[in-house]
Amino acid sequence: MKDPLIAFLGLGAALFVAATLLDGDATDRVINVDAAEMNRLTQQWNAQMGRSPTAEELEGLIENFIQEEIYFREALRLSLDQGDIIVRRRLVQKLNFLTEDIAASQPPSEAELRAFHDANAERYRLPARYSFRHRYFSTDRRANAKADAEAALVDPEAKGDPFMLQRAYAERSERAVGDLFGREFAKALAQLKPSPDWQGPLRSAYGWHLVKLEQALPEAQPPFGEVASRVATDLAAERREEANAAYYEALRSRYEVQRL
């Protein structure tokens, strides 16, 4: 078996020889550390440390930048970026970001936002929402949890069982309630009328529950002003997608694909 140190030194020598053979123009070996780069390094340090770097620290930052730049250029000279799926995906991602940034450079007018809102009104429609409390009766802890829950309807002092989630929920949609308790419970809850009395029992994925439905808000269509920020976010996302699609189609038309 080869000595690991010898193998490592051999690999290093091979890389050095390859870099020498592939050595390019002398201008490729000029690294400019200008005022803009020093300012970037200083601001980056300031953001992380909360203060400006000392002269010694700044010199260290510059040296680290030089080392990184040298390694980056040598890696490109050795074509280490070729065939690397991570590098490939990152470059594609950066091109997408560039396209999206161009698409977002011109903010939409209020008229455009309102038009988008009107065309997608259902997206911003609020579903019916329910505020309720519940008492839980576990099928694992009790021989007949449903019967115990029914008896507790007329006995407000009857205690339920410990429950892993909350005892009270405010303004939850039927879908949100279903995600927590199961669709059967959510559907039954939506059939109840608000009342100061306990109702049920309703079956959930955990067992049986008595429910005190405190409020049931109907579906509502909020005015534009209440959802304007969401509309702006959604419109920006749609424009980014459209820009990426249009850019790809323009590029795609310039390529010939041969299926071999």
C-alpha positions as a Markdown table, in Angstrom:
| # | Residue | x | y | z |
|---|---|---|---|---|
| 1 | Met | 0.0 | 0.0 | 0.0 |
| 2 | Lys | 1.3 | 3.4 | -0.9 |
| 3 | Asp | 2.3 | 5.8 | 1.8 |
| 4 | Pro | -0.5 | 8.5 | 2.1 |
| 5 | Leu | 2.0 | 11.3 | 2.3 |
| 6 | Ile | 3.8 | 10.2 | -0.9 |
| 7 | Ala | 0.4 | 9.9 | -2.7 |
| 8 | Phe | -0.5 | 13.4 | -1.5 |
| 9 | Leu | 2.8 | 14.9 | -2.6 |
| 10 | Gly | 2.5 | 13.1 | -6.0 |
| 11 | Leu | -1.0 | 14.6 | -6.5 |
| 12 | Gly | 0.3 | 18.0 | -5.6 |
| 13 | Ala | 3.2 | 17.7 | -8.1 |
| 14 | Ala | 0.8 | 16.6 | -10.8 |
| 15 | Leu | -1.4 | 19.6 | -10.2 |
| 16 | Phe | 1.6 | 21.9 | -10.3 |
| 17 | Val | 2.8 | 20.4 | -13.6 |
| 18 | Ala | -0.7 | 20.7 | -15.0 |
| 19 | Ala | -1.0 | 24.3 | -13.9 |
| 20 | Thr | 2.4 | 25.1 | -15.5 |
| 21 | Leu | 1.5 | 23.4 | -18.8 |
| 22 | Leu | -1.8 | 25.3 | -18.9 |
| 23 | Asp | -0.3 | 28.6 | -17.8 |
| 24 | Gly | -1.9 | 31.5 | -19.7 |
| 25 | Asp | -1.1 | 35.0 | -20.4 |
| 26 | Ala | 0.9 | 36.9 | -17.8 |
| 27 | Thr | -2.0 | 39.3 | -17.3 |
| 28 | Asp | -4.0 | 36.4 | -15.9 |
| 29 | Arg | -1.7 | 36.5 | -12.9 |
| 30 | Val | -2.4 | 40.2 | -12.1 |
| 31 | Ile | -4.7 | 40.6 | -9.0 |
| 32 | Asn | -6.0 | 44.1 | -8.5 |
| 33 | Val | -6.9 | 45.0 | -4.9 |
| 34 | Asp | -8.5 | 48.4 | -5.4 |
| 35 | Ala | -10.3 | 50.8 | -3.1 |
| 36 | Ala | -13.7 | 49.2 | -4.0 |
| 37 | Glu | -12.5 | 45.7 | -3.0 |
| 38 | Met | -11.0 | 47.0 | 0.3 |
| 39 | Asn | -14.2 | 48.8 | 1.1 |
| 40 | Arg | -16.2 | 45.6 | 0.4 |
| 41 | Leu | -13.9 | 43.7 | 2.8 |
| 42 | Thr | -14.2 | 46.4 | 5.4 |
| 43 | Gln | -18.0 | 46.5 | 5.2 |
| 44 | Gln | -18.2 | 42.7 | 5.4 |
| 45 | Trp | -16.1 | 42.7 | 8.5 |
| 46 | Asn | -18.1 | 45.5 | 10.0 |
| 47 | Ala | -21.4 | 43.6 | 9.5 |
| 48 | Gln | -20.0 | 40.5 | 11.2 |
| 49 | Met | -18.0 | 42.1 | 14.0 |
| 50 | Gly | -19.8 | 45.4 | 14.6 |
| 51 | Arg | -16.7 | 47.5 | 14.2 |
| 52 | Ser | -14.1 | 48.5 | 11.6 |
| 53 | Pro | -11.0 | 46.2 | 11.2 |
| 54 | Thr | -7.7 | 47.4 | 12.5 |
| 55 | Ala | -4.9 | 47.9 | 10.0 |
| 56 | Glu | -3.5 | 44.4 | 10.8 |
| 57 | Glu | -6.9 | 42.8 | 10.5 |
| 58 | Leu | -7.6 | 44.5 | 7.2 |
| 59 | Glu | -4.2 | 43.3 | 5.9 |
| 60 | Gly | -5.3 | 39.8 | 6.9 |
| 61 | Leu | -8.6 | 40.2 | 5.0 |
| 62 | Ile | -6.8 | 41.3 | 1.9 |
| 63 | Glu | -4.4 | 38.4 | 2.1 |
| 64 | Asn | -7.3 | 36.0 | 2.5 |
| 65 | Phe | -8.9 | 37.6 | -0.6 |
| 66 | Ile | -5.7 | 37.2 | -2.6 |
| 67 | Gln | -5.4 | 33.5 | -1.6 |
| 68 | Glu | -9.0 | 32.8 | -2.6 |
| 69 | Glu | -8.6 | 34.6 | -5.9 |
| 70 | Ile | -5.4 | 32.7 | -6.7 |
| 71 | Tyr | -7.1 | 29.4 | -5.9 |
| 72 | Phe | -10.2 | 30.3 | -7.9 |
| 73 | Arg | -8.1 | 31.2 | -11.0 |
| 74 | Glu | -6.0 | 28.1 | -10.7 |
| 75 | Ala | -9.1 | 25.9 | -10.4 |
| 76 | Leu | -10.5 | 27.5 | -13.6 |
| 77 | Arg | -7.2 | 27.0 | -15.3 |
| 78 | Leu | -7.3 | 23.3 | -14.4 |
| 79 | Ser | -11.0 | 23.1 | -15.6 |
| 80 | Leu | -12.1 | 22.0 | -12.1 |
| 81 | Asp | -15.4 | 23.6 | -12.8 |
| 82 | Gln | -16.1 | 21.2 | -15.6 |
| 83 | Gly | -18.3 | 18.2 | -14.8 |
| 84 | Asp | -19.1 | 19.4 | -11.3 |
| 85 | Ile | -22.9 | 19.2 | -10.8 |
| 86 | Ile | -22.8 | 21.6 | -7.8 |
| 87 | Val | -20.9 | 24.2 | -9.8 |
| 88 | Arg | -23.2 | 23.6 | -12.8 |
| 89 | Arg | -26.4 | 24.1 | -10.7 |
| 90 | Arg | -25.0 | 27.2 | -9.0 |
| 91 | Leu | -24.2 | 28.9 | -12.3 |
| 92 | Val | -27.7 | 28.1 | -13.6 |
| 93 | Gln | -29.1 | 29.5 | -10.4 |
| 94 | Lys | -27.1 | 32.7 | -10.7 |
| 95 | Leu | -28.3 | 33.2 | -14.3 |
| 96 | Asn | -31.9 | 32.7 | -13.1 |
| 97 | Phe | -31.3 | 35.3 | -10.3 |
| 98 | Leu | -29.9 | 37.7 | -12.9 |
| 99 | Thr | -33.0 | 37.4 | -15.1 |
| 100 | Glu | -35.2 | 37.8 | -12.0 |
| 101 | Asp | -33.4 | 40.9 | -10.9 |
| 102 | Ile | -33.8 | 42.5 | -14.3 |
| 103 | Ala | -37.6 | 41.7 | -14.2 |
| 104 | Ala | -37.9 | 43.2 | -10.7 |
| 105 | Ser | -36.0 | 46.4 | -11.5 |
| 106 | Gln | -39.1 | 48.2 | -12.5 |
| 107 | Pro | -41.7 | 48.2 | -9.7 |
| 108 | Pro | -45.3 | 47.8 | -10.7 |
| 109 | Ser | -47.7 | 50.8 | -10.5 |
| 110 | Glu | -50.7 | 50.8 | -8.3 |
| 111 | Ala | -52.9 | 50.4 | -11.3 |
| 112 | Glu | -51.0 | 47.2 | -12.3 |
| 113 | Leu | -51.3 | 45.9 | -8.7 |
| 114 | Arg | -55.0 | 46.6 | -8.6 |
| 115 | Ala | -55.5 | 44.9 | -12.0 |
| 116 | Phe | -53.5 | 41.8 | -10.8 |
| 117 | His | -55.6 | 41.8 | -7.6 |
| 118 | Asp | -58.9 | 41.9 | -9.5 |
| 119 | Ala | -57.8 | 39.2 | -11.8 |
| 120 | Asn | -56.8 | 36.9 | -8.9 |
| 121 | Ala | -59.4 | 37.9 | -6.3 |
| 122 | Glu | -60.0 | 34.3 | -5.2 |
| 123 | Arg | -56.4 | 34.0 | -4.2 |
| 124 | Tyr | -56.9 | 36.6 | -1.5 |
| 125 | Arg | -60.4 | 35.5 | -0.3 |
| 126 | Leu | -60.5 | 34.6 | 3.3 |
| 127 | Pro | -62.1 | 31.2 | 4.1 |
| 128 | Ala | -64.5 | 30.8 | 7.0 |
| 129 | Arg | -62.6 | 30.8 | 10.3 |
| 130 | Tyr | -63.4 | 29.3 | 13.7 |
| 131 | Ser | -62.4 | 30.2 | 17.2 |
| 132 | Phe | -63.0 | 27.4 | 19.8 |
| 133 | Arg | -62.0 | 25.6 | 23.0 |
| 134 | His | -62.1 | 21.9 | 23.5 |
| 135 | Arg | -61.9 | 19.2 | 26.2 |
| 136 | Tyr | -60.2 | 16.0 | 25.2 |
| 137 | Phe | -61.1 | 12.4 | 26.0 |
| 138 | Ser | -58.5 | 9.9 | 25.0 |
| 139 | Thr | -59.5 | 6.5 | 23.5 |
| 140 | Asp | -56.1 | 5.2 | 24.7 |
| 141 | Arg | -56.7 | 6.1 | 28.3 |
| 142 | Arg | -60.5 | 5.3 | 28.6 |
| 143 | Ala | -62.6 | 2.2 | 28.0 |
| 144 | Asn | -65.4 | 4.3 | 26.4 |
| 145 | Ala | -64.1 | 7.8 | 25.7 |
| 146 | Lys | -67.2 | 8.8 | 23.7 |
| 147 | Ala | -69.5 | 7.9 | 26.6 |
| 148 | Asp | -67.3 | 9.8 | 29.0 |
| 149 | Ala | -67.4 | 12.9 | 26.8 |
| 150 | Glu | -71.2 | 12.7 | 26.5 |
| 151 | Ala | -71.5 | 12.5 | 30.3 |
| 152 | Ala | -69.2 | 15.5 | 30.6 |
| 153 | Leu | -71.6 | 17.6 | 28.6 |
| 154 | Val | -73.9 | 17.9 | 31.6 |
| 155 | Asp | -71.0 | 17.9 | 34.1 |
| 156 | Pro | -68.9 | 21.0 | 33.7 |
| 157 | Glu | -66.6 | 19.8 | 36.4 |
| 158 | Ala | -65.7 | 16.6 | 34.6 |
| 159 | Lys | -62.1 | 16.9 | 33.4 |
| 160 | Gly | -60.7 | 15.6 | 30.2 |
| 161 | Asp | -57.3 | 14.1 | 29.5 |
| 162 | Pro | -54.0 | 15.9 | 28.9 |
| 163 | Phe | -53.6 | 17.0 | 25.2 |
| 164 | Met | -50.4 | 17.4 | 23.4 |
| 165 | Leu | -51.6 | 20.5 | 21.4 |
| 166 | Gln | -53.4 | 23.6 | 22.5 |
| 167 | Arg | -56.7 | 23.8 | 24.3 |
| 168 | Ala | -57.9 | 26.9 | 22.4 |
| 169 | Tyr | -57.6 | 28.1 | 18.8 |
| 170 | Ala | -58.5 | 31.4 | 17.3 |
| 171 | Glu | -59.6 | 32.1 | 13.7 |
| 172 | Arg | -58.5 | 28.8 | 12.2 |
| 173 | Ser | -59.8 | 27.8 | 8.8 |
| 174 | Glu | -61.5 | 24.4 | 8.3 |
| 175 | Arg | -58.4 | 23.3 | 6.4 |
| 176 | Ala | -56.1 | 24.4 | 9.2 |
| 177 | Val | -58.3 | 22.7 | 11.8 |
| 178 | Gly | -58.2 | 19.5 | 9.6 |
| 179 | Asp | -54.4 | 19.6 | 9.5 |
| 180 | Leu | -54.4 | 19.5 | 13.3 |
| 181 | Phe | -57.3 | 17.3 | 14.3 |
| 182 | Gly | -58.3 | 15.5 | 11.1 |
| 183 | Arg | -60.8 | 16.2 | 8.3 |
| 184 | Glu | -63.7 | 14.5 | 10.1 |
| 185 | Phe | -63.3 | 16.8 | 13.2 |
| 186 | Ala | -62.9 | 19.9 | 11.0 |
| 187 | Lys | -66.0 | 19.1 | 8.9 |
| 188 | Ala | -68.1 | 18.5 | 12.1 |
| 189 | Leu | -66.8 | 21.7 | 13.7 |
| 190 | Ala | -67.9 | 23.7 | 10.6 |
| 191 | Gln | -71.5 | 22.4 | 11.1 |
| 192 | Leu | -71.8 | 23.8 | 14.6 |
| 193 | Lys | -73.2 | 27.2 | 15.6 |
| 194 | Pro | -71.4 | 29.5 | 18.0 |
| 195 | Ser | -72.6 | 28.9 | 21.6 |
| 196 | Pro | -71.5 | 29.5 | 25.2 |
| 197 | Asp | -72.3 | 25.8 | 25.8 |
| 198 | Trp | -70.1 | 22.8 | 25.2 |
| 199 | Gln | -71.1 | 20.8 | 22.1 |
| 200 | Gly | -70.2 | 17.4 | 20.7 |
| 201 | Pro | -68.6 | 15.1 | 21.2 |
| 202 | Leu | -66.6 | 15.3 | 18.0 |
| 203 | Arg | -64.2 | 12.6 | 16.9 |
| 204 | Ser | -60.7 | 13.5 | 15.9 |
| 205 | Ala | -57.6 | 11.6 | 15.0 |
| 206 | Tyr | -56.7 | 11.5 | 18.7 |
| 207 | Gly | -60.0 | 10.6 | 20.3 |
| 208 | Trp | -63.2 | 12.5 | 21.3 |
| 209 | His | -63.7 | 16.2 | 22.1 |
| 210 | Leu | -66.2 | 18.5 | 23.6 |
| 211 | Val | -66.1 | 21.8 | 21.8 |
| 212 | Lys | -67.1 | 25.3 | 22.8 |
| 213 | Leu | -67.4 | 27.2 | 19.5 |
| 214 | Glu | -66.9 | 30.9 | 20.5 |
| 215 | Gln | -66.9 | 32.5 | 17.0 |
| 216 | Ala | -67.5 | 31.5 | 13.4 |
| 217 | Leu | -66.4 | 34.1 | 10.8 |
| 218 | Pro | -67.8 | 33.7 | 7.3 |
| 219 | Glu | -65.8 | 33.9 | 4.1 |
| 220 | Ala | -64.7 | 37.4 | 3.3 |
| 221 | Gln | -63.1 | 39.3 | 0.5 |
| 222 | Pro | -60.7 | 41.8 | 2.1 |
| 223 | Pro | -60.2 | 45.2 | 0.3 |
| 224 | Phe | -57.2 | 45.8 | -1.8 |
| 225 | Gly | -55.5 | 47.9 | 0.8 |
| 226 | Glu | -55.4 | 45.1 | 3.3 |
| 227 | Val | -53.6 | 42.7 | 1.0 |
| 228 | Ala | -51.6 | 45.1 | -1.1 |
| 229 | Ser | -48.2 | 43.8 | 0.2 |
| 230 | Arg | -49.2 | 40.2 | -0.7 |
| 231 | Val | -50.4 | 41.3 | -4.1 |
| 232 | Ala | -47.0 | 43.1 | -4.7 |
| 233 | Thr | -45.1 | 39.9 | -3.7 |
| 234 | Asp | -47.3 | 37.6 | -5.9 |
| 235 | Leu | -47.0 | 39.9 | -8.9 |
| 236 | Ala | -43.3 | 40.2 | -8.5 |
| 237 | Ala | -43.0 | 36.4 | -8.3 |
| 238 | Glu | -45.2 | 36.0 | -11.5 |
| 239 | Arg | -43.1 | 38.5 | -13.4 |
| 240 | Arg | -39.9 | 36.7 | -12.4 |
| 241 | Glu | -41.3 | 33.4 | -13.7 |
| 242 | Glu | -42.4 | 35.0 | -16.9 |
| 243 | Ala | -39.0 | 36.6 | -17.4 |
| 244 | Asn | -37.2 | 33.3 | -16.8 |
| 245 | Ala | -39.6 | 31.6 | -19.3 |
| 246 | Ala | -39.2 | 34.3 | -21.9 |
| 247 | Tyr | -35.4 | 34.3 | -21.5 |
| 248 | Tyr | -35.2 | 30.6 | -21.8 |
| 249 | Glu | -37.3 | 30.5 | -25.0 |
| 250 | Ala | -35.1 | 33.2 | -26.5 |
| 251 | Leu | -32.0 | 31.2 | -25.7 |
| 252 | Arg | -33.6 | 27.9 | -26.7 |
| 253 | Ser | -34.3 | 29.2 | -30.2 |
| 254 | Arg | -30.5 | 29.8 | -30.7 |
| 255 | Tyr | -29.6 | 26.1 | -30.0 |
| 256 | Glu | -29.9 | 23.0 | -32.1 |
| 257 | Val | -30.6 | 19.9 | -30.1 |
| 258 | Gln | -29.5 | 16.6 | -31.5 |
| 259 | Arg | -30.9 | 13.5 | -29.9 |
| 260 | Leu | -28.2 | 10.8 | -30.5 |
